[in-house]
Amino acid sequence: MNIDDIFTGYKQDGNNYIKKADSKNKWCGFSKGVIDELKDRHGLSFNIILWGNTPVDHYFCIPFSRLEHLFTERLMTSGKLADKGLRRWTATIVNNVFMMRANSQYSIDLSEFYVDASSQLAPVFGALVNEFDVDYTIEDALANVKIRIGQSEFRSLVLSNFESKCCISRIAEASLLVASHIIPWSHDKSKRSDPANGLCLFIEFDKYFDRGLISVDDDLSVIVSSRCSSLSGPLQERLLALQGRKLAAPGVTPINPSFLLYHRQNIFDQF
């Protein structure tokens, strides 16, 4: 998911509707008043953002334009609350499928808009967990976060440390490079901005590293999960091709061996 594409109009006073939802089956309700206000202000260029209590660092960020066809008068919720003037829509998300009124006839697959704990936006939602448990329209908080992340010192330091190239493959296209945390962002606040906790990785390898499919030994060689044989054949081939490959040495800040050990003990092989 490309955050630049998802957070459309982030320079125009913010455009996000934040909702706390149950994380197990993600039941959520949407106020017609808030939706109408956002449509008046932004047309269809705003986002529905849903996250739950457990964990708080997994969420969906969905352009409203992809959901608009489900937000119709006909699909609004009825009942006592509606009779009292609370006009809203209700939906559930099960296995990444958004279903208006819990009805699979009125649904859309949200897989492409799912963000997990590897996202640098995740802590923002964690900070909001006790603050917003009712309908709330964020003006520019997430927009400002997005800008700060885009200019983050951590990304700049990590990419510079590896000459703006993936330390495994030497791929140099900046849009495909991730400043990957060795100790995950959500695990240790004190390590979040430390360049010794960062690897510059091609986006595919970042996902392998984040999921614990690969890790890095103290000699900076790639190690592949012992459970590789349980994976699909094409993925096994891609992973085994990385086995033993040496990372490019960082140019300025050495990688902290204790951070690599943490990854091997707490992330690697945990999928």
C-alpha positions as a Markdown table, in Angstrom:
| # | Residue | x | y | z |
|---|---|---|---|---|
| 1 | Met | 0.0 | 0.0 | 0.0 |
| 2 | Asn | 1.4 | 3.4 | -1.0 |
| 3 | Ile | 0.6 | 5.9 | 1.8 |
| 4 | Asp | 1.2 | 8.8 | -0.6 |
| 5 | Asp | -1.7 | 7.5 | -2.6 |
| 6 | Ile | -4.0 | 6.6 | 0.3 |
| 7 | Phe | -3.6 | 9.9 | 2.2 |
| 8 | Thr | -5.0 | 12.0 | -0.7 |
| 9 | Gly | -5.3 | 15.8 | -0.1 |
| 10 | Tyr | -3.2 | 15.7 | 3.0 |
| 11 | Lys | -2.1 | 19.3 | 2.4 |
| 12 | Gln | -5.8 | 20.5 | 2.4 |
| 13 | Asp | -6.7 | 20.5 | 6.2 |
| 14 | Gly | -6.7 | 16.8 | 6.6 |
| 15 | Asn | -9.2 | 14.3 | 5.3 |
| 16 | Asn | -9.6 | 11.3 | 7.6 |
| 17 | Tyr | -12.5 | 9.7 | 9.5 |
| 18 | Ile | -11.0 | 7.8 | 12.4 |
| 19 | Lys | -13.0 | 5.0 | 13.9 |
| 20 | Lys | -12.1 | 2.6 | 16.7 |
| 21 | Ala | -13.5 | -0.9 | 16.0 |
| 22 | Asp | -13.5 | -4.2 | 17.6 |
| 23 | Ser | -10.3 | -5.9 | 16.4 |
| 24 | Lys | -11.7 | -9.5 | 16.3 |
| 25 | Asn | -14.5 | -9.0 | 13.8 |
| 26 | Lys | -14.2 | -5.2 | 13.4 |
| 27 | Trp | -17.7 | -4.1 | 13.9 |
| 28 | Cys | -18.1 | -0.3 | 13.4 |
| 29 | Gly | -20.6 | 2.4 | 12.9 |
| 30 | Phe | -20.4 | 5.6 | 10.8 |
| 31 | Ser | -22.4 | 8.7 | 11.5 |
| 32 | Lys | -24.2 | 10.2 | 8.5 |
| 33 | Gly | -23.5 | 13.6 | 9.9 |
| 34 | Val | -19.7 | 13.1 | 9.9 |
| 35 | Ile | -19.8 | 11.4 | 6.4 |
| 36 | Asp | -21.9 | 14.3 | 5.0 |
| 37 | Glu | -19.5 | 16.9 | 6.5 |
| 38 | Leu | -16.5 | 15.2 | 5.0 |
| 39 | Lys | -18.2 | 14.9 | 1.6 |
| 40 | Asp | -19.1 | 18.6 | 1.7 |
| 41 | Arg | -15.5 | 19.5 | 2.6 |
| 42 | His | -13.5 | 17.0 | 0.4 |
| 43 | Gly | -15.9 | 15.4 | -2.1 |
| 44 | Leu | -14.7 | 11.8 | -2.2 |
| 45 | Ser | -11.1 | 12.6 | -1.3 |
| 46 | Phe | -11.1 | 11.4 | 2.3 |
| 47 | Asn | -10.2 | 8.2 | 4.1 |
| 48 | Ile | -12.0 | 5.8 | 6.5 |
| 49 | Ile | -9.4 | 4.6 | 9.0 |
| 50 | Leu | -10.4 | 1.7 | 11.3 |
| 51 | Trp | -8.4 | 0.1 | 14.1 |
| 52 | Gly | -9.0 | -2.0 | 17.2 |
| 53 | Asn | -7.8 | -2.3 | 20.7 |
| 54 | Thr | -5.9 | -5.5 | 20.3 |
| 55 | Pro | -3.5 | -5.0 | 18.7 |
| 56 | Val | -3.6 | -1.2 | 18.1 |
| 57 | Asp | -0.9 | -1.4 | 15.4 |
| 58 | His | -3.0 | -3.2 | 12.8 |
| 59 | Tyr | -5.5 | -1.1 | 10.9 |
| 60 | Phe | -7.2 | -0.2 | 7.7 |
| 61 | Cys | -6.9 | 3.0 | 5.8 |
| 62 | Ile | -9.5 | 3.0 | 3.0 |
| 63 | Pro | -10.2 | 5.8 | 0.4 |
| 64 | Phe | -13.9 | 6.6 | 0.7 |
| 65 | Ser | -14.2 | 6.5 | -3.0 |
| 66 | Arg | -13.8 | 2.7 | -2.8 |
| 67 | Leu | -16.6 | 2.5 | -0.3 |
| 68 | Glu | -19.0 | 5.2 | -1.6 |
| 69 | His | -21.3 | 2.7 | -3.4 |
| 70 | Leu | -22.1 | 1.1 | 0.0 |
| 71 | Phe | -23.0 | 4.3 | 1.8 |
| 72 | Thr | -26.5 | 4.7 | 0.5 |
| 73 | Glu | -29.8 | 5.6 | 2.1 |
| 74 | Arg | -31.1 | 2.1 | 1.5 |
| 75 | Leu | -28.2 | 0.5 | 3.5 |
| 76 | Met | -28.5 | 2.8 | 6.5 |
| 77 | Thr | -29.2 | 1.1 | 9.8 |
| 78 | Ser | -32.7 | 1.1 | 11.1 |
| 79 | Gly | -34.1 | 0.5 | 14.6 |
| 80 | Lys | -34.5 | 2.5 | 17.9 |
| 81 | Leu | -31.4 | 4.6 | 17.5 |
| 82 | Ala | -32.4 | 5.6 | 14.0 |
| 83 | Asp | -35.9 | 6.4 | 15.2 |
| 84 | Lys | -34.3 | 8.8 | 17.7 |
| 85 | Gly | -32.4 | 10.6 | 14.9 |
| 86 | Leu | -29.1 | 8.8 | 15.1 |
| 87 | Arg | -28.7 | 8.1 | 11.4 |
| 88 | Arg | -25.7 | 5.9 | 10.6 |
| 89 | Trp | -24.4 | 2.9 | 8.8 |
| 90 | Thr | -23.0 | -0.2 | 10.5 |
| 91 | Ala | -20.5 | -2.7 | 9.0 |
| 92 | Thr | -18.3 | -5.6 | 10.0 |
| 93 | Ile | -14.9 | -6.6 | 8.6 |
| 94 | Val | -14.2 | -10.3 | 8.6 |
| 95 | Asn | -11.1 | -11.8 | 6.9 |
| 96 | Asn | -10.4 | -8.3 | 5.4 |
| 97 | Val | -13.8 | -8.1 | 3.8 |
| 98 | Phe | -15.9 | -5.0 | 4.6 |
| 99 | Met | -19.6 | -5.9 | 4.8 |
| 100 | Met | -22.2 | -3.2 | 5.2 |
| 101 | Arg | -24.9 | -4.3 | 7.6 |
| 102 | Ala | -22.9 | -7.6 | 8.0 |
| 103 | Asn | -24.2 | -8.6 | 4.6 |
| 104 | Ser | -21.8 | -10.2 | 2.1 |
| 105 | Gln | -24.0 | -8.9 | -0.7 |
| 106 | Tyr | -22.8 | -5.4 | 0.1 |
| 107 | Ser | -19.1 | -6.0 | 0.5 |
| 108 | Ile | -15.6 | -5.1 | -0.7 |
| 109 | Asp | -12.2 | -6.8 | -0.1 |
| 110 | Leu | -10.0 | -4.5 | 1.9 |
| 111 | Ser | -6.8 | -6.5 | 1.7 |
| 112 | Glu | -4.8 | -3.8 | -0.2 |
| 113 | Phe | -5.7 | -1.3 | 2.6 |
| 114 | Tyr | -4.5 | -3.4 | 5.5 |
| 115 | Val | -1.5 | -2.1 | 7.4 |
| 116 | Asp | 0.3 | -4.2 | 10.1 |
| 117 | Ala | 2.8 | -3.5 | 12.9 |
| 118 | Ser | 5.7 | -2.8 | 10.5 |
| 119 | Ser | 4.1 | 0.5 | 9.5 |
| 120 | Gln | 5.6 | 3.6 | 10.9 |
| 121 | Leu | 2.1 | 5.0 | 11.3 |
| 122 | Ala | 1.2 | 2.3 | 13.7 |
| 123 | Pro | 2.2 | 4.2 | 16.9 |
| 124 | Val | -0.1 | 7.1 | 16.0 |
| 125 | Phe | -3.1 | 4.8 | 16.3 |
| 126 | Gly | -1.8 | 3.4 | 19.6 |
| 127 | Ala | -1.6 | 6.9 | 21.0 |
| 128 | Leu | -5.2 | 7.6 | 19.9 |
| 129 | Val | -6.6 | 4.5 | 21.5 |
| 130 | Asn | -7.8 | 6.1 | 24.7 |
| 131 | Glu | -8.7 | 9.4 | 23.1 |
| 132 | Phe | -11.3 | 8.7 | 20.5 |
| 133 | Asp | -14.0 | 6.1 | 21.1 |
| 134 | Val | -16.7 | 8.1 | 19.4 |
| 135 | Asp | -17.1 | 9.6 | 15.9 |
| 136 | Tyr | -14.3 | 12.0 | 15.3 |
| 137 | Thr | -13.1 | 13.8 | 12.3 |
| 138 | Ile | -9.3 | 14.5 | 12.4 |
| 139 | Glu | -8.4 | 17.7 | 10.8 |
| 140 | Asp | -4.6 | 17.6 | 10.3 |
| 141 | Ala | -3.0 | 15.4 | 12.9 |
| 142 | Leu | -2.5 | 12.4 | 10.6 |
| 143 | Ala | -1.6 | 14.7 | 7.7 |
| 144 | Asn | 1.2 | 16.2 | 9.8 |
| 145 | Val | 2.3 | 12.8 | 10.8 |
| 146 | Lys | 2.4 | 11.7 | 7.2 |
| 147 | Ile | 4.6 | 14.7 | 6.3 |
| 148 | Arg | 6.9 | 14.0 | 9.2 |
| 149 | Ile | 7.3 | 10.4 | 8.3 |
| 150 | Gly | 8.0 | 11.4 | 4.7 |
| 151 | Gln | 10.8 | 13.5 | 5.9 |
| 152 | Ser | 11.8 | 11.3 | 8.8 |
| 153 | Glu | 15.3 | 11.6 | 10.1 |
| 154 | Phe | 15.4 | 7.9 | 10.6 |
| 155 | Arg | 14.8 | 7.1 | 7.0 |
| 156 | Ser | 17.3 | 9.7 | 5.9 |
| 157 | Leu | 20.0 | 8.3 | 8.2 |
| 158 | Val | 19.4 | 4.7 | 7.4 |
| 159 | Leu | 19.4 | 5.2 | 3.6 |
| 160 | Ser | 22.5 | 7.4 | 3.8 |
| 161 | Asn | 24.2 | 4.7 | 6.0 |
| 162 | Phe | 23.8 | 2.3 | 3.1 |
| 163 | Glu | 24.4 | 4.7 | 0.2 |
| 164 | Ser | 20.7 | 4.7 | -0.6 |
| 165 | Lys | 20.8 | 1.1 | -1.8 |
| 166 | Cys | 19.3 | -2.1 | -0.5 |
| 167 | Cys | 21.9 | -3.6 | 1.7 |
| 168 | Ile | 21.1 | -7.1 | 0.3 |
| 169 | Ser | 20.4 | -6.5 | -3.4 |
| 170 | Arg | 21.9 | -3.0 | -4.0 |
| 171 | Ile | 18.6 | -2.0 | -5.7 |
| 172 | Ala | 18.7 | 1.8 | -5.7 |
| 173 | Glu | 15.2 | 3.0 | -6.6 |
| 174 | Ala | 14.3 | 5.1 | -3.5 |
| 175 | Ser | 10.5 | 4.5 | -3.9 |
| 176 | Leu | 11.2 | 0.7 | -3.4 |
| 177 | Leu | 13.5 | 1.1 | -0.4 |
| 178 | Val | 12.4 | 0.8 | 3.2 |
| 179 | Ala | 14.2 | 2.0 | 6.3 |
| 180 | Ser | 13.5 | -1.2 | 8.2 |
| 181 | His | 13.7 | -1.4 | 12.0 |
| 182 | Ile | 15.6 | -4.4 | 13.3 |
| 183 | Ile | 13.9 | -4.1 | 16.7 |
| 184 | Pro | 10.4 | -3.3 | 15.5 |
| 185 | Trp | 9.0 | 0.2 | 16.0 |
| 186 | Ser | 6.3 | -1.1 | 18.3 |
| 187 | His | 8.6 | -3.1 | 20.5 |
| 188 | Asp | 11.0 | -0.4 | 21.9 |
| 189 | Lys | 10.3 | 3.3 | 21.7 |
| 190 | Ser | 13.9 | 4.2 | 22.6 |
| 191 | Lys | 15.3 | 2.4 | 19.5 |
| 192 | Arg | 12.9 | 4.0 | 17.0 |
| 193 | Ser | 15.2 | 6.7 | 15.7 |
| 194 | Asp | 18.6 | 4.9 | 16.2 |
| 195 | Pro | 20.3 | 4.3 | 12.8 |
| 196 | Ala | 22.1 | 1.4 | 14.4 |
| 197 | Asn | 18.6 | -0.2 | 14.5 |
| 198 | Gly | 18.0 | 0.2 | 10.8 |
| 199 | Leu | 18.6 | -1.7 | 7.5 |
| 200 | Cys | 18.0 | -0.3 | 4.1 |
| 201 | Leu | 16.0 | -3.0 | 2.4 |
| 202 | Phe | 14.2 | -3.5 | -0.9 |
| 203 | Ile | 10.5 | -3.6 | -0.1 |
| 204 | Glu | 10.2 | -7.4 | -0.7 |
| 205 | Phe | 13.1 | -8.2 | 1.6 |
| 206 | Asp | 11.7 | -5.8 | 4.2 |
| 207 | Lys | 8.5 | -7.9 | 4.4 |
| 208 | Tyr | 10.5 | -11.1 | 4.7 |
| 209 | Phe | 12.6 | -9.6 | 7.5 |
| 210 | Asp | 9.5 | -8.1 | 9.3 |
| 211 | Arg | 7.6 | -11.4 | 9.2 |
| 212 | Gly | 10.6 | -13.4 | 10.5 |
| 213 | Leu | 11.2 | -15.4 | 7.3 |
| 214 | Ile | 14.8 | -14.1 | 7.3 |
| 215 | Ser | 17.2 | -12.6 | 9.8 |
| 216 | Val | 20.8 | -11.5 | 9.9 |
| 217 | Asp | 23.7 | -13.1 | 11.7 |
| 218 | Asp | 26.4 | -11.1 | 13.5 |
| 219 | Asp | 28.7 | -11.4 | 10.5 |
| 220 | Leu | 25.9 | -9.6 | 8.5 |
| 221 | Ser | 25.0 | -12.7 | 6.4 |
| 222 | Val | 21.4 | -13.5 | 5.7 |
| 223 | Ile | 19.9 | -16.5 | 7.4 |
| 224 | Val | 16.6 | -18.2 | 6.3 |
| 225 | Ser | 14.0 | -19.7 | 8.5 |
| 226 | Ser | 14.3 | -23.4 | 9.3 |
| 227 | Arg | 10.6 | -23.6 | 8.6 |
| 228 | Cys | 11.1 | -22.5 | 5.0 |
| 229 | Ser | 10.1 | -26.0 | 3.7 |
| 230 | Ser | 6.6 | -25.4 | 4.9 |
| 231 | Leu | 6.1 | -22.5 | 2.6 |
| 232 | Ser | 5.0 | -22.5 | -1.1 |
| 233 | Gly | 7.6 | -23.6 | -3.6 |
| 234 | Pro | 8.0 | -20.2 | -5.3 |
| 235 | Leu | 8.5 | -18.5 | -2.0 |
| 236 | Gln | 11.0 | -21.2 | -0.8 |
| 237 | Glu | 13.0 | -20.5 | -4.0 |
| 238 | Arg | 13.1 | -16.7 | -3.3 |
| 239 | Leu | 14.1 | -17.2 | 0.3 |
| 240 | Leu | 16.8 | -19.8 | -0.3 |
| 241 | Ala | 18.4 | -17.5 | -2.9 |
| 242 | Leu | 19.1 | -15.1 | -0.1 |
| 243 | Gln | 20.7 | -17.7 | 2.3 |
| 244 | Gly | 24.2 | -16.7 | 3.2 |
| 245 | Arg | 24.2 | -13.5 | 1.2 |
| 246 | Lys | 26.3 | -10.8 | 2.9 |
| 247 | Leu | 24.8 | -7.4 | 3.6 |
| 248 | Ala | 26.7 | -4.4 | 2.5 |
| 249 | Ala | 28.5 | -2.9 | 5.4 |
| 250 | Pro | 27.0 | 0.4 | 6.7 |
| 251 | Gly | 29.1 | 3.4 | 5.9 |
| 252 | Val | 28.7 | 5.5 | 9.0 |
| 253 | Thr | 26.8 | 3.9 | 11.9 |
| 254 | Pro | 27.6 | 0.2 | 12.6 |
| 255 | Ile | 24.6 | -2.1 | 13.1 |
| 256 | Asn | 24.3 | -3.0 | 16.8 |
| 257 | Pro | 24.8 | -6.8 | 17.2 |
| 258 | Ser | 22.5 | -6.8 | 20.2 |
| 259 | Phe | 19.7 | -5.5 | 18.0 |
| 260 | Leu | 20.3 | -8.3 | 15.5 |
| 261 | Leu | 20.2 | -10.8 | 18.4 |
| 262 | Tyr | 16.9 | -9.4 | 19.5 |
| 263 | His | 15.5 | -9.9 | 16.0 |
| 264 | Arg | 16.8 | -13.5 | 15.8 |
| 265 | Gln | 15.3 | -14.3 | 19.3 |
| 266 | Asn | 12.0 | -12.5 | 19.0 |
| 267 | Ile | 11.0 | -12.1 | 15.4 |
| 268 | Phe | 12.9 | -14.7 | 13.3 |
| 269 | Asp | 11.0 | -18.0 | 12.8 |
| 270 | Gln | 8.0 | -16.7 | 14.7 |
| 271 | Phe | 5.6 | -16.7 | 11.8 |
